[in-house]
Amino acid sequence: MSQAWFSRYAWGVLGWNILVALWGAYVRATGSGAGCGSHWPTCNGEIIPRSPQVETLIEFTHRVTSGLAFLSVLLLLLLALRLLPKGHPARLGAGLSFLFMVTESLVGASLVLFGWTAHNVSAERAVVQMVHLANTYFLLASLALTAWWASGGAPLRLRGQGAVGAALLLGLLALLFLGMSGAVTALGDLLFPVRNTLEALERSLTPGEHFLVRLRVLHPLIAVSVGLYVVFAGYLVAHLRPSSHTQRFANGLAYLYGVQLLAGLVNVWLKAPVWMQIVHLFLAYAVWLIFVLLAGAALARGARQVELGEGTGTQEVHRGTGGATWKDYLALTKPRVISLLLFTTLFAMLIAAKGWPGTGLFLVVALGGYMMAGAANAINMVVDRDIDARMRRTARRPTVTQRISSRDALLFAFALALFSFLLLWWGANLLTATLALMGLIWYVLVYTLYLKRRTWQNIVIGGAAGAFPPLVGWAAVTGELSLFAWYLFALIFFWTPVHFWALALMIQEDYRAVGVPMLPVVLGERVTVMQIALYAVLTALISLMPLLLGELGLVYFFFSLTLNALLILKSLALYRQPERRTAVSLYKYSMLYLALLFVAMAVDRVL
């Protein structure tokens, strides 16, 4: 028997186990998990049920196919030990596959023996369901790597991978977390069916509902956040470890995740029919396996390594000049930029709580919010270091002067993002942590990497990243997002062009020199000031919406009238005299405007 035959067999075992896992999902989705009663390994006390019901037939078929899958993985291990030389990575992969197959069987047995099937709504079932999904992911990953190594893939080299290793580890953890949240959501769909999407949303936001119902709304948010990150990580890894395999896997990951998100929307729209749940899960397996194979190709021993900044004519980009202090790392986070974002986060907490939200929660959100925003800014500095070097106001950034290498800056950013997510989840709730991560990913992927250098609409669309902080603060206090929370999002979304285009007018020559298509550079000053005036009026109108909804009263009314009048007057002054003096005046006032507007809302809600 040749190694080529073993390779084909390994891929076949992977395919068979995917089918078995999907059939297991069908068993859960149809409520057939109790088809064999609480008996295991027998079915209703019999080795072969005599006159089975439909549910019994479905469950018994799953047990038979799972048994064949167990034998196929056992044979894979035996063949690997017999055919492959010592030290071959496929032997390790086959061993891990068998280990996870054993644990897969034990978890499946526990679901039956403890009665965590059919219509059981306990928290224990939800936890075991997540463990079951995680173990399935590990099993499929081990099988995929076994087949990959048997087909000629080089063994892994884990040391010295720097930002690539961190990006891949975070991506794997994020996809695992997404899959576990999907398992809980699917369980909620089974146990608490709804008639339409609106009912699902309403029940998800209703206090007192079962935790499986309330967790349902989080999965789409997690899916978008994780999707944006893994696509970004895929292309980053393909750039730093260039090969035909990594490029192919990165492209496939991007396209497949887009299909997966579309399937998720269809699943929600159709109210999660069984067949659509299976399609959705199959795509999730495919995304996971492509990311695993991307990691296998990128971390392979002997893979070509391109360091960040290679091609600039200096290796200092990778190594850094040394001597970085805590002040340099603090500068990576852009404290002055974060200050206003953090202000809106914390005052959104006061607005949501109608008073003081609690010192512990306040400090947790302040620290977690700063770290997540700081991580986004650090990644932005790495991506934009080429244009920062040619702009006067950014030429002294630590990624430009190389006091901090691009690799170390990325590792610092990833660490900040991870600790922020865990801190916000622990100290507040999962929704808060997810929203903070979505803000980071929107800023890095949508604005910095995709829009900034392509279109003058960059700040209009990408500026949504700056509107996430009040959602974070609101969710930390209430655990949900009300209409008022989305109003705060809309307010900052429409305010951002006024604020940023005023800055763009002040430094348009820098943007022109580096080829960034900001509005003044592309369409000129006259169009820019007209757009600023338009968005100023829209911002003023939106700021009055809470009054119409009855959320705020007279205190806010008088404050907002004064603040909006000044905003429109300064925008008109810039329209009449589009020069640096009036642009600076509007830019500085726009920051004061937003801060005082949030103060007015907080004071009004308290009173």
C-alpha positions as CSV (number, residue, x, y, z in Angstrom):
1,M,0.0,0.0,0.0
2,S,1.5,3.3,-1.1
3,Q,1.6,6.7,0.7
4,A,-0.4,8.2,-2.2
5,W,-3.2,5.6,-1.4
6,F,-3.0,6.6,2.3
7,S,-3.4,10.3,1.3
8,R,-6.5,9.6,-0.6
9,Y,-7.9,7.5,2.2
10,A,-7.2,10.3,4.7
11,W,-9.2,12.8,2.6
12,G,-12.0,10.2,2.3
13,V,-12.1,9.8,6.1
14,L,-12.3,13.6,6.5
15,G,-15.2,13.7,4.1
16,W,-17.0,10.8,5.8
17,N,-16.7,12.5,9.2
18,I,-18.1,15.7,7.8
19,L,-21.2,13.8,6.6
20,V,-21.5,12.1,10.0
21,A,-21.3,15.4,11.8
22,L,-23.9,16.9,9.5
23,W,-26.2,13.9,10.1
24,G,-25.7,14.5,13.8
25,A,-26.9,18.1,13.3
26,Y,-29.9,16.7,11.5
27,V,-30.7,14.5,14.6
28,R,-30.6,17.6,16.8
29,A,-32.5,19.8,14.5
30,T,-35.4,17.3,14.2
31,G,-35.5,16.6,17.9
32,S,-34.6,12.9,17.3
33,G,-31.8,12.8,19.9
34,A,-34.0,10.8,22.3
35,G,-35.0,8.3,19.6
36,C,-33.2,5.5,21.4
37,G,-34.3,6.7,24.8
38,S,-31.7,7.1,27.5
39,H,-29.9,3.9,26.5
40,W,-26.3,3.9,25.2
41,P,-24.7,2.1,23.4
42,T,-27.9,0.0,22.9
43,C,-31.0,1.6,21.4
44,N,-34.0,1.4,23.7
45,G,-32.3,-1.6,25.3
46,E,-31.7,-3.5,22.1
47,I,-28.7,-3.8,19.9
48,I,-30.9,-3.4,16.8
49,P,-34.3,-1.9,17.4
50,R,-37.1,-4.1,16.0
51,S,-39.9,-1.8,15.0
52,P,-38.4,1.7,15.2
53,Q,-40.3,5.0,15.0
54,V,-39.0,7.6,12.7
55,E,-37.1,9.3,15.5
56,T,-35.5,6.0,16.5
57,L,-34.5,5.2,13.0
58,I,-32.8,8.7,12.6
59,E,-30.9,8.3,15.9
60,F,-30.0,4.7,15.3
61,T,-28.6,5.6,11.8
62,H,-26.5,8.3,13.4
63,R,-25.1,5.8,15.8
64,V,-24.2,3.3,13.1
65,T,-22.6,5.9,10.9
66,S,-20.7,7.3,13.9
67,G,-19.5,3.8,14.7
68,L,-18.2,3.4,11.1
69,A,-16.5,6.8,11.5
70,F,-14.8,5.6,14.6
71,L,-13.5,2.5,12.9
72,S,-12.3,4.6,9.9
73,V,-10.2,6.9,12.1
74,L,-8.8,3.9,14.1
75,L,-7.8,2.3,10.7
76,L,-6.3,5.7,9.7
77,L,-4.1,5.6,12.8
78,L,-3.0,2.0,12.3
79,L,-2.1,2.7,8.7
80,A,-0.2,5.8,9.6
81,L,1.9,3.9,12.1
82,R,2.5,1.1,9.6
83,L,3.1,3.0,6.4
84,L,4.8,6.3,7.5
85,P,8.2,6.7,8.9
86,K,8.8,7.9,12.5
87,G,8.6,11.6,12.8
88,H,6.2,12.0,9.9
89,P,3.7,14.7,10.8
90,A,0.7,12.7,9.5
91,R,1.4,10.2,12.3
92,L,0.8,12.9,14.9
93,G,-2.3,14.1,13.0
94,A,-3.7,10.6,12.9
95,G,-3.1,10.2,16.7
96,L,-4.8,13.4,17.5
97,S,-7.7,12.4,15.2
98,F,-8.2,9.2,17.1
99,L,-8.0,11.1,20.5
100,F,-10.7,13.5,19.4
101,M,-12.8,10.7,18.0
102,V,-12.8,9.0,21.4
103,T,-13.8,12.3,23.2
104,E,-16.4,12.8,20.5
105,S,-18.0,9.4,21.3
106,L,-17.9,10.2,25.0
107,V,-19.6,13.6,24.6
108,G,-22.3,12.0,22.4
109,A,-22.9,9.3,24.9
110,S,-23.2,11.9,27.7
111,L,-25.9,13.7,25.8
112,V,-28.0,10.5,25.8
113,L,-27.2,9.2,29.2
114,F,-27.9,12.4,31.0
115,G,-31.1,13.2,29.0
116,W,-29.7,16.3,27.3
117,T,-31.7,15.6,24.1
118,A,-35.1,16.3,22.6
119,H,-36.7,19.2,24.4
120,N,-34.4,19.5,27.4
121,V,-33.8,23.3,28.0
122,S,-31.2,23.1,30.8
123,A,-28.0,25.2,30.9
124,E,-26.0,22.0,31.1
125,R,-27.3,20.9,27.7
126,A,-26.2,24.2,26.2
127,V,-22.7,23.9,27.6
128,V,-22.3,20.3,26.4
129,Q,-23.6,21.3,23.0
130,M,-20.8,23.9,22.8
131,V,-18.3,21.3,24.0
132,H,-19.6,18.9,21.4
133,L,-19.2,21.5,18.6
134,A,-15.7,22.4,19.7
135,N,-14.6,18.8,19.8
136,T,-16.0,18.2,16.3
137,Y,-14.0,21.2,15.1
138,F,-10.8,19.8,16.6
139,L,-11.5,16.3,15.1
140,L,-12.1,17.8,11.6
141,A,-9.0,20.0,12.0
142,S,-6.8,17.0,13.0
143,L,-8.2,14.9,10.0
144,A,-7.6,17.8,7.6
145,L,-4.0,18.3,8.7
146,T,-3.4,14.5,8.6
147,A,-4.6,14.5,4.9
148,W,-2.6,17.6,4.2
149,W,0.6,16.2,5.6
150,A,0.0,12.9,3.9
151,S,-0.3,14.7,0.6
152,G,3.2,16.3,1.0
153,G,2.6,19.2,3.3
154,A,5.6,20.2,5.4
155,P,5.5,19.8,9.2
156,L,4.8,22.9,11.3
157,R,7.3,25.3,12.7
158,L,5.7,27.2,15.5
159,R,8.6,29.2,16.9
160,G,9.5,32.6,15.5
161,Q,6.2,33.2,13.7
162,G,5.5,36.6,15.3
163,A,2.5,38.4,14.0
164,V,1.5,35.5,11.7
165,G,1.3,33.1,14.6
166,A,-0.7,35.6,16.7
167,A,-3.1,36.4,13.8
168,L,-3.7,32.7,13.1
169,L,-4.2,31.8,16.7
170,L,-6.8,34.6,17.2
171,G,-8.5,33.5,14.0
172,L,-8.8,29.9,15.1
173,L,-10.1,31.0,18.5
174,A,-12.6,33.4,16.9
175,L,-13.9,30.8,14.6
176,L,-14.2,28.3,17.4
177,F,-16.1,30.9,19.5
178,L,-18.4,31.6,16.5
179,G,-19.1,27.9,16.0
180,M,-20.0,27.5,19.7
181,S,-22.3,30.5,19.6
182,G,-23.9,29.0,16.5
183,A,-24.5,25.7,18.3
184,V,-26.3,27.5,21.1
185,T,-28.3,29.6,18.6
186,A,-29.4,26.4,16.7
187,L,-30.5,24.9,20.0
188,G,-32.6,27.9,20.7
189,D,-34.1,27.7,17.3
190,L,-35.1,24.1,18.0
191,L,-36.5,24.7,21.5
192,F,-38.0,28.1,21.1
193,P,-39.3,28.4,17.5
194,V,-40.6,31.8,16.3
195,R,-43.1,32.8,13.6
196,N,-41.0,35.5,12.0
197,T,-37.7,37.5,12.4
198,L,-39.4,40.4,14.2
199,E,-40.7,38.0,16.9
200,A,-37.2,36.5,17.3
201,L,-35.7,40.0,17.7
202,E,-38.4,41.1,20.2
203,R,-38.0,38.0,22.3
204,S,-34.2,38.3,22.2
205,L,-34.5,41.8,23.8
206,T,-37.1,40.9,26.3
207,P,-35.9,40.7,29.9
208,G,-36.9,37.5,31.7
209,E,-36.8,35.3,28.5
210,H,-34.9,32.0,28.6
211,F,-31.1,32.5,28.1
212,L,-31.2,30.5,24.9
213,V,-33.7,33.0,23.5
214,R,-31.7,36.0,24.6
215,L,-28.4,34.7,23.2
216,R,-30.0,34.3,19.7
217,V,-29.5,37.9,18.8
218,L,-25.7,37.8,19.5
219,H,-24.8,35.2,16.9
220,P,-25.3,37.5,13.8
221,L,-23.2,40.2,15.5
222,I,-20.4,37.7,16.4
223,A,-20.6,36.3,12.8
224,V,-20.0,39.7,11.2
225,S,-17.2,40.5,13.6
226,V,-15.4,37.2,13.3
227,G,-15.9,37.2,9.5
228,L,-14.3,40.6,9.0
229,Y,-11.3,39.5,11.2
230,V,-10.7,36.1,9.6
231,V,-10.7,37.6,6.1
232,F,-8.3,40.3,7.2
233,A,-6.1,37.7,9.0
234,G,-6.2,35.5,5.9
235,Y,-4.9,38.2,3.6
236,L,-2.3,39.3,6.1
237,V,-1.0,35.8,6.4
238,A,-1.0,35.3,2.7
239,H,1.1,38.5,2.3
240,L,3.6,37.6,5.0
241,R,3.9,33.9,4.1
242,P,3.4,34.1,0.3
243,S,2.8,30.9,-1.7
244,S,0.3,29.6,-4.1
245,H,-1.4,27.7,-1.3
246,T,-1.7,30.6,1.2
247,Q,-3.0,32.9,-1.6
248,R,-5.5,30.3,-2.7
249,F,-6.7,29.6,0.8
250,A,-7.0,33.3,1.6
251,N,-9.1,34.0,-1.5
252,G,-11.3,31.0,-0.8
253,L,-11.8,32.0,2.8
254,A,-13.0,35.5,1.7
255,Y,-15.4,34.2,-0.9
256,L,-16.7,31.3,1.3
257,Y,-17.3,33.5,4.3
258,G,-19.3,35.9,2.2
259,V,-21.4,32.9,1.1
260,Q,-21.7,31.8,4.7
261,L,-23.0,35.3,5.8
262,L,-25.5,35.2,3.0
263,A,-26.6,31.7,4.1
264,G,-27.0,33.0,7.6
265,L,-29.3,35.8,6.4
266,V,-31.4,33.3,4.4
267,N,-31.5,31.0,7.5
268,V,-32.9,33.9,9.6
269,W,-35.4,34.9,6.9
270,L,-36.7,31.4,6.5
271,K,-36.9,30.9,10.3
272,A,-34.2,28.3,10.4
273,P,-35.6,25.3,8.5
274,V,-33.8,22.1,9.1
275,W,-32.3,21.9,5.6
276,M,-31.0,25.4,5.8
277,Q,-29.4,24.7,9.2
278,I,-27.5,21.8,7.6
279,V,-26.3,24.0,4.7
280,H,-25.2,26.7,7.2
281,L,-23.3,24.2,9.3
282,F,-21.6,22.7,6.3
283,L,-20.4,26.2,5.3
284,A,-19.1,26.7,8.8
285,Y,-17.1,23.5,8.6
286,A,-15.7,24.5,5.3
287,V,-14.6,28.0,6.6
288,W,-13.0,26.3,9.6
289,L,-11.1,23.8,7.5
290,I,-9.9,26.3,5.0
291,F,-8.5,28.5,7.9
292,V,-6.9,25.4,9.4
293,L,-5.2,24.5,6.1
294,L,-4.2,28.2,5.7
295,A,-2.4,27.9,9.0
296,G,-0.8,24.6,8.0
297,A,0.6,26.1,4.8
298,A,1.7,29.4,6.4
299,L,3.4,27.8,9.4
300,A,5.1,25.0,7.4
301,R,8.7,24.5,7.9
302,G,10.7,26.1,5.1
303,A,7.8,28.4,4.1
304,R,9.0,31.7,2.6
305,Q,8.7,34.6,5.1
306,V,8.1,38.2,4.1
307,E,8.4,40.5,7.0
308,L,6.2,43.6,7.4
309,G,7.8,46.4,5.5
310,E,10.0,44.2,3.3
311,G,10.9,46.0,0.1
312,T,11.5,49.4,1.8
313,G,15.2,48.8,1.6
314,T,15.8,48.4,5.3
315,Q,15.4,45.5,7.7
316,E,14.8,48.1,10.5
317,V,11.1,47.9,9.6
318,H,11.1,44.4,11.1
319,R,13.6,44.7,13.9
320,G,13.0,48.2,15.0
321,T,15.7,50.6,16.3
322,G,15.3,49.5,19.9
323,G,14.9,51.6,23.0
324,A,11.1,51.8,22.9
325,T,9.6,53.1,26.1
326,W,6.1,52.8,27.6
327,K,5.5,56.3,26.1
328,D,6.1,54.9,22.6
329,Y,3.6,52.1,23.1
330,L,1.1,54.6,24.6
331,A,1.6,56.7,21.4
332,L,0.6,53.6,19.4
333,T,-2.9,53.8,20.9
334,K,-3.4,57.5,19.9
335,P,-4.6,58.7,23.3
336,R,-5.9,62.0,22.0
337,V,-8.0,60.3,19.3
338,I,-9.4,57.8,21.9
339,S,-10.4,60.5,24.4
340,L,-13.5,61.5,22.6
341,L,-14.5,57.9,21.7
342,L,-14.1,56.9,25.4
343,F,-16.1,60.0,26.5
344,T,-19.1,58.9,24.4
345,T,-18.8,55.3,25.6
346,L,-18.8,56.3,29.3
347,F,-21.5,59.0,29.0
348,A,-23.7,56.5,27.1
349,M,-23.4,54.4,30.2
350,L,-24.7,57.3,32.3
351,I,-27.5,57.9,29.8
352,A,-28.5,54.3,29.8
353,A,-28.4,53.9,33.6
354,K,-30.1,57.3,34.2
355,G,-27.4,57.9,36.8
356,W,-24.2,56.2,38.0
357,P,-23.9,52.7,36.5
358,G,-21.6,51.4,39.2
359,T,-17.9,52.1,39.8
360,G,-16.7,48.6,38.9
361,L,-18.6,48.4,35.6
362,F,-17.6,52.0,34.8
363,L,-13.8,51.2,35.2
364,V,-14.1,47.9,33.3
365,V,-15.7,49.5,30.3
366,A,-13.2,52.5,30.5
367,L,-10.2,50.2,30.5
368,G,-11.6,47.6,28.0
369,G,-12.9,50.4,25.7
370,Y,-9.5,52.1,25.7
371,M,-7.6,48.9,25.0
372,M,-9.9,47.9,22.0
373,A,-9.7,51.4,20.5
374,G,-5.9,51.4,21.1
375,A,-5.5,48.1,19.4
376,A,-7.4,49.4,16.3
377,N,-5.2,52.5,16.2
378,A,-2.0,50.5,16.6
379,I,-3.0,48.3,13.6
380,N,-3.8,51.4,11.7
381,M,-0.3,52.8,12.3
382,V,1.2,49.6,10.9
383,V,-0.9,49.6,7.8
384,D,-0.4,53.4,7.1
385,R,3.3,53.7,8.1
386,D,4.2,54.3,4.4
387,I,2.0,57.4,4.1
388,D,2.6,58.5,7.7
389,A,6.3,58.8,6.9
390,R,5.5,61.5,4.2
391,M,3.0,63.5,6.3
392,R,4.2,66.2,8.7
393,R,1.7,65.5,11.5
394,T,2.4,61.8,11.5
395,A,6.1,61.6,10.7
396,R,7.2,61.0,14.3
397,R,4.9,58.1,15.0
398,P,6.8,55.1,16.5
399,T,6.1,52.8,13.6
400,V,7.6,55.4,11.2
401,T,10.7,56.2,13.4
402,Q,11.0,52.4,14.0
403,R,11.3,52.7,17.7
404,I,8.7,50.0,17.6
405,S,8.9,47.4,14.8
406,S,5.8,46.6,12.8
407,R,5.8,43.0,14.1
408,D,5.9,44.2,17.8
409,A,3.2,46.8,17.1
410,L,0.9,44.1,15.7
411,L,1.6,41.7,18.6
412,F,0.9,44.5,21.0
413,A,-2.4,45.3,19.2
414,F,-3.5,41.7,19.1
415,A,-2.8,41.4,22.9
416,L,-4.7,44.5,23.6
417,A,-7.7,43.3,21.6
418,L,-7.8,39.9,23.2
419,F,-7.5,41.2,26.8
420,S,-10.1,43.9,26.0
421,F,-12.6,41.3,24.7
422,L,-12.1,39.0,27.7
423,L,-12.3,41.9,30.2
424,L,-15.5,43.3,28.7
425,W,-17.0,39.9,28.5
426,W,-16.1,39.2,32.2
427,G,-16.9,42.6,33.6
428,A,-19.9,43.5,31.5
429,N,-21.4,41.0,29.0
430,L,-20.8,39.2,25.7
431,L,-22.7,41.8,23.7
432,T,-20.5,44.6,25.0
433,A,-17.3,42.7,24.1
434,T,-18.7,41.8,20.6
435,L,-19.7,45.4,19.8
436,A,-16.2,46.6,20.8
437,L,-14.6,44.1,18.6
438,M,-16.9,45.0,15.7
439,G,-15.8,48.6,16.0
440,L,-12.1,47.6,15.8
441,I,-12.7,45.3,12.8
442,W,-14.8,48.0,11.0
443,Y,-12.1,50.6,11.5
444,V,-9.2,48.3,10.4
445,L,-10.8,46.3,7.6
446,V,-13.5,48.5,6.2
447,Y,-12.0,51.9,6.6
448,T,-8.2,51.5,6.8
449,L,-7.6,48.6,4.5
450,Y,-10.4,48.9,2.0
451,L,-11.9,52.4,1.7
452,K,-9.2,54.9,2.8
453,R,-7.1,54.8,-0.3
454,R,-9.9,54.0,-2.7
455,T,-12.7,56.6,-2.4
456,W,-13.6,59.9,-0.9
457,Q,-16.6,58.2,0.7
458,N,-14.1,56.5,3.0
459,I,-15.0,58.6,6.1
460,V,-18.7,58.4,5.4
461,I,-18.8,54.6,5.4
462,G,-15.7,53.9,7.4
463,G,-16.6,56.5,10.0
464,A,-19.2,54.1,11.4
465,A,-16.4,52.6,13.4
466,G,-16.4,55.7,15.6
467,A,-20.2,55.3,16.2
468,F,-19.8,51.9,18.0
469,P,-18.5,53.3,21.4
470,P,-22.0,54.5,22.6
471,L,-23.4,51.1,21.7
472,V,-20.7,49.5,23.8
473,G,-21.5,51.7,26.8
474,W,-25.3,51.1,26.5
475,A,-24.9,47.4,26.2
476,A,-22.6,47.3,29.2
477,V,-25.4,48.7,31.4
478,T,-28.5,47.2,29.9
479,G,-27.3,44.0,28.2
480,E,-29.3,45.0,25.0
481,L,-29.6,47.7,22.4
482,S,-32.7,49.8,22.4
483,L,-33.9,52.4,19.9
484,F,-32.2,55.1,21.9
485,A,-28.8,53.3,21.6
486,W,-29.1,53.2,17.8
487,Y,-30.0,56.9,17.9
488,L,-26.7,57.6,19.6
489,F,-25.0,55.5,16.8
490,A,-26.8,57.5,14.1
491,L,-25.8,60.8,15.8
492,I,-22.1,60.1,15.7
493,F,-22.4,58.6,12.2
494,F,-23.7,61.8,10.7
495,W,-21.5,64.0,12.9
496,T,-18.3,62.3,11.7
497,P,-18.1,63.9,8.2
498,V,-18.5,67.4,9.7
499,H,-15.6,66.8,12.1
500,F,-13.3,64.9,9.8
501,W,-13.7,66.9,6.6
502,A,-12.9,70.0,8.6
503,L,-9.6,68.4,9.5
504,A,-9.1,67.2,6.0
505,L,-9.4,70.8,4.8
506,M,-6.7,71.8,7.2
507,I,-4.2,69.1,6.1
508,Q,-5.3,68.5,2.5
509,E,-1.9,69.1,1.1
510,D,-0.6,66.2,3.1
511,Y,-3.3,63.9,1.8
512,R,-2.7,65.2,-1.8
513,A,1.1,64.4,-1.5
514,V,0.5,60.8,-0.4
515,G,-2.4,60.2,-2.8
516,V,-5.1,59.6,-0.2
517,P,-8.5,60.5,-1.9
518,M,-10.0,62.7,0.8
519,L,-12.9,64.8,-0.3
520,P,-11.0,68.1,-0.6
521,V,-8.3,66.4,-2.7
522,V,-10.8,64.7,-5.1
523,L,-13.6,67.2,-5.5
524,G,-12.2,70.5,-4.1
525,E,-12.9,72.8,-1.2
526,R,-16.2,74.2,-2.5
527,V,-17.8,70.7,-2.6
528,T,-16.3,69.8,0.7
529,V,-17.7,72.8,2.6
530,M,-21.1,72.2,0.9
531,Q,-21.0,68.6,2.2
532,I,-20.0,69.7,5.6
533,A,-22.9,72.1,5.8
534,L,-25.3,69.4,4.6
535,Y,-24.1,66.9,7.3
536,A,-24.2,69.6,9.9
537,V,-27.9,70.2,9.2
538,L,-28.6,66.4,9.2
539,T,-26.7,66.1,12.5
540,A,-28.8,68.9,14.1
541,L,-32.0,67.2,12.9
542,I,-31.0,63.8,14.2
543,S,-30.0,65.3,17.6
544,L,-33.7,66.4,18.0
545,M,-35.1,62.9,17.5
546,P,-35.1,61.8,21.2
547,L,-37.3,64.7,22.0
548,L,-39.9,63.4,19.5
549,L,-39.6,60.0,21.0
550,G,-40.1,61.3,24.5
551,E,-36.7,60.1,25.7
552,L,-35.4,63.5,26.7
553,G,-36.9,66.7,28.1
554,L,-36.5,70.5,28.4
555,V,-32.9,70.5,29.7
556,Y,-31.7,68.7,26.7
557,F,-33.9,70.7,24.4
558,F,-32.4,74.1,25.3
559,F,-28.8,72.7,25.4
560,S,-29.2,71.1,21.9
561,L,-30.8,74.2,20.4
562,T,-27.8,76.3,21.4
563,L,-25.2,73.7,20.4
564,N,-26.8,73.0,17.0
565,A,-27.2,76.7,16.3
566,L,-23.4,77.2,16.8
567,L,-22.6,74.1,14.7
568,I,-24.7,75.3,11.7
569,L,-23.3,78.9,12.1
570,K,-19.7,77.7,12.0
571,S,-20.5,75.4,9.1
572,L,-22.0,78.4,7.2
573,A,-19.0,80.5,8.1
574,L,-16.7,77.9,6.6
575,Y,-19.0,77.8,3.5
576,R,-18.6,81.6,3.1
577,Q,-14.9,81.6,3.9
578,P,-13.3,78.2,3.1
579,E,-9.9,78.9,4.7
580,R,-7.8,77.4,7.4
581,R,-8.9,79.7,10.2
582,T,-12.6,78.8,9.8
583,A,-11.8,75.1,9.3
584,V,-9.8,75.0,12.5
585,S,-12.6,76.7,14.4
586,L,-15.2,74.2,13.1
587,Y,-12.9,71.3,13.8
588,K,-12.3,72.2,17.4
589,Y,-16.0,73.1,18.0
590,S,-17.2,69.8,16.6
591,M,-15.4,67.9,19.3
592,L,-16.8,70.2,22.0
593,Y,-20.3,69.9,20.4
594,L,-20.4,66.2,20.6
595,A,-19.1,66.1,24.2
596,L,-21.5,68.7,25.4
597,L,-24.4,67.0,23.6
598,F,-23.7,63.8,25.5
599,V,-23.4,65.7,28.8
600,A,-26.8,67.3,28.1
601,M,-28.4,64.0,27.5
602,A,-26.9,62.5,30.7
603,V,-28.0,65.4,32.8
604,D,-31.5,65.4,31.4
605,R,-31.9,61.6,31.9
606,V,-30.7,61.9,35.5
607,L,-33.0,64.8,36.3
